[in-house]
């Protein structure tokens, strides 16, 4: 039973129990249902109660619900369309008739950013470069950190922030897993390692002074005493 104050304030009607199930479903997937999301779903519930009295969301109801509002911003309208689209999909999965929202209501997003895909040869060169970093007059622990960090990034596909947030306790050497806590969308997950990557990490751990402290970060900066920053990684990769 959901006890959020915002949900308890939902208007009674035939759709309220389904909104409760829908919220539980989203949270069960690890999604964070925010205060603002609950407010929007509350408004959607009230709109459905005004339009229909049966569990049947037809095309006419969709068109009525998605009529443009003079005072509504483009972003607010996009959220309203998205909420209804996702709730309708949830209802259909339960076997309830809910008309699929036509594409004309969906906002087309044009993204200029295009990810760069490294070739196998380029990845090999990155690994080789990390293995042959030159020592400096300052502390040289990065000579052991970067070869391991680069291999984790390439071998698992993890984000740089996820790798930098790893702690000693997050390394499951027995099952060859890395544990990522509350990453994107606040979702935690297990990341499998290859046998070769597991060996690399275990060798790295064996040389750490803080290896017996499970709460300590896997990669600790000698200058700050805490984890390496994203800016430090960015600087070294540019070099």
N, C-alpha and C positions, 0 to 999 in steps of 0.2 A: 504494500500500500504506500503510495507516494504521499509524503507529508509536507511538501513544499507549500508555503503559504500562498504562493501565486496559483498553484494547482488547486488547492482547496477552495479558492475563490472562483474557480471555473463555474460557469453557468450550467445548471443541471440540464440534461437533455440526452438524446439517444447517442450522441457522439462522445460524451464525456468519458465513459469507460474505455473507449477506444483511444482517446488521447492519453489516458493513463497507461495503457498497454504500449502505446507508441513511444512515450517518454521512457518507459522501462526498457523497451527494445533498443533505443538509441544509447542509453547508458550502459546496457549490457554489451554493446559493441565497443565501449570505451569512449564514446563521444561525450563531450561536456555540454550538458543542456543548461545554458546560462539563464540568468534572470530575464534578459531581453528576449530570449527565445521563448520562454514561458509566457511572457506578455503577448508576444505575437500569436502563439498557439491559442491563448485565451481569446484573443480577438477573432481568430479563425473559427473557433468553436461557437462563438456568439453569432458570427455571420452565417454559419451552417444552420444554426437553430432558427434564424430568421427566414432562411430560404426554403428549407425542407423539413419534413417531419418523419421521413422514413430513411432507412439505410440504403439510399440509392442516389448517388451523386451523378446526375446525367449531364449532357452537354449544355443544356440551357442553364443549369445551376453553375457550371464552370464559367460560362460567359458572364453571368450575373455577378459572380464573386470577383471576377478579374476585370471588371470595368475600371477604366482609369479614373483617378481622383485628381481634381484640379490642384489640391494642395500637397500632393504626394510627390516626393522626389523620386528620381530614377532608381536610386539605391534601395529605397523603401519598397518600391513596387517590385523590384527584383527579388527581395527577400520574401515578400508576400506570395509571389508566384512560386518560389522555391519551396516554401512551407507547404503550400497546397499540393504541389507536385509530389513531394516526398510522402505526405500523409495519404494521398490517394494511392500511391504505390504500395504503401503499407496495408491499406484496406483491401486492395486487390489481392495481396498475398494471403489475406485471411478469407478470401472467397467472396468479398463484398463488392458489389458493382460500384465502381468509381471511375468515371470517364477519364481517359488519359488526356492530359493537357496538350493541346496542339503546339507544334513548334513555333507558331507565330507569336506565342506569349513568352517564349524563352529569349532572354537577352543574349545576343551574340557578343562574346568577348574576344577581342583581337589582341593577342599577346605578341609583342615584338621580340621578346626574349626567345632564343633558340639554344637549347643545351648543346654543349660540345661533347661529342662521343670520342673518347680516346681509342686509338687502335691498340692492338696487342703489342705492337712494336713500341709505341709511345709509352705504354704502361711499363714495359720492361726497362725502358730507359729511365723512367722515374724511379723505379726500384733500384736500379744500378746507381743512379745519382745519389740516392739516400744512403747507399752502402759506402759511398766514397766521399762523404763530406770531410772537409779539411778542418782540423782543430784550430782553435784560436787561443789568444792569451787569456780569454775569460774561461769560465767553466764550460766543460765540454760534454756534459751529460746528454746533450742533444745528439751526439754521435750514436748513442744507443737508443734514444727515444724515436727519432725519425724513421729509421728502418722498420721498426715494429709498427709505428703508427701508419705509415704508408701501406704496409702489407694488410693491416686491418681494413683500411679504407677500400683498397682494391679487392681484397678477398671476401668482404662481406657486403659492400655497397652501403655501409652505414654513413650517415651524415657526419661531418667533421665535429659538430657540436655534441653528437651522441658519443663519439669516440673519446672526446676530451672529458666527458662527464663520467666515463667508466671508473668504477672503484675496484679495489682488489677483490671484494666480495662478489663482484659481477662476473668474474671469470670462473666458469664451471669446467675445470680441466677434465674431469671424469667423463662428462657427457659431451665435451667439446662444444660448449655453448657460451655465448655472451648474453648477459641480461641487460636489456635497455629499459629504463624506468621512465614512464610518463614523457614520452617523446612527442611527436606530432599528434595533435588532437588528444593529448594526455593519455595516449595508449602505450601500455608496456608490452614488451614482446621478447621472445627468445631469438637469438641470431646464431645459426649453426656455423661452426668453423671447420675448415678442412683439417686433416691430420697435420699437414705441414705448417699451417698457421698456428695450430694449437702448440706445436713444438716450439715455434718461434716465441710465442707469448710466455710459455713456461720457462724457457731459457732466460727471457728478459726478467721475469719475476724472481728467478733465483738470484739475480744480482742486485735486487732492490733492498735497501736498508729497511724500508718500511713494509716489507712484504708480509709481516705478521700482523699488520693493522688492517683489518678488513674494510674499515671505513675510509681509508686513505685513497686518494685518487691514483689511478694506474700511472698516469703521466703527470709528475709533479715538477713544477718549475723551481729551480734552485734559487731564483731571485725573489719569488713571492711566497714560496712554501705551500702553494696551493696549485690547482690544476693550471695547465698552460692555457693562455687566452687564444681566442680565434685570431686576433691581430698578429700574435707571434707566429702562428702557423702560416698565415697569409704572407708574412714577411719572408719566411724561410722558403716557401714554395716559389715565390717570385725569384729568389736567389737561384 
